[in-house]
């Protein structure tokens, strides 16, 4: 898990596609090619910070899920409290190329 002042991100490496969490407010899947054996994640919003996570080189499928996004939006409008949102990146071996798919939108 990567914590921050903002919203934490958990990364899970799995053997196959996971079940879609019923609590996820948003979720999308995409192909993820990692030829170097390093997954580099950069902060959103242009913060410039990056995290490098070792991952076996290869072709992966990934799902990004967001939780607590509605509450985070309300908090931002009210300019109060800590962020209630969190995110999950799940990665598993890709069996064949696939399109970007929005499973659930917020």
N, C-alpha and C positions, 0 to 999 in steps of 0.2 A: 504494500500500500504506500502511496506517495501522499503525504499530508502537506498541507499548506495553510496559509492564512485564509485562503479562498475555499475551494472545495476539494476534498480528497479523491484520489483516483486509485482504484484497485485493479491490478492486472492479474488475470488467471490464464495459465496455459493448460489446455485440456486435450484429451484424446479424440474428442469428437464434438459435434454441435451440441450446445447446452439447450436446456429448456428456456424459453423466454420467461423472465421473471414477471409475475403479475403486477408487481409494484413499480415496474419501470414506466416512467411517463413518456420516455422516448427511447427508441431503439432502432439501430440500423446495422446492416451487415455489408462488408466489403472485402475484397481480396487484399492481402497484405504480402508483398514480396520482400523478403529479408535476405538478400544475397550475401551480406557482410557478416551475419551472425550477431548484429547489434540493432536493436530497435531504438531509434532516437525519437523521443517525444519532446516537443517544444511547448512551452506555456502558451495558452491562447491569449489574445489581447495584446500581442506584441511585447510581452515582458522580456523576451530574450533568454529566459532560463530554459535549460534543457536537461532531460534525464535520459541516460543511456542504460538500456536493459539488455543483458545478454539473452539471446534467443537462438536456437539452432538455425543455421542458414537454411533457407528453403521458401516454399510457397505455403502461405497460411490463409485462412479465412478468419475474419474478426467480426465481433459484435461490440458496438459501443452502446451502452445503456445509461440513461440519466434518471436520477431519482431526486425528488424534492425540488424540481425545477419551478413548479408553480409557486411554491412557498418562497423560493429564492427571489422570484420576480416581485412578489408582494413585498418582501423585505426590502428590496432595492427601492421600490416606490416609496416606502415609509422611512428609508434611511436609518434602520434600526436593527440591532441584534446581529448575531453571527450567522453565517451562511448555512442554510439547512440542506443544500444540495450536495450530492455525491455522485460519482461516476464509476462505471465498471467497464473495463476492456477485457473481453474474453477472446482467446486466440486458440485455434485448433488447426491441425493439418488440412490443407486444401486438397480436395479430391479431384476437382475440375474447376476451371475458371467460372466465375459467376459475376453477375451484375451487382451494382450497388442497389440495395433493397432497403426501403424504409419499412420497418415492421410495425412501428408505432410512432406517431408523431405528437409533438407537443406544440 
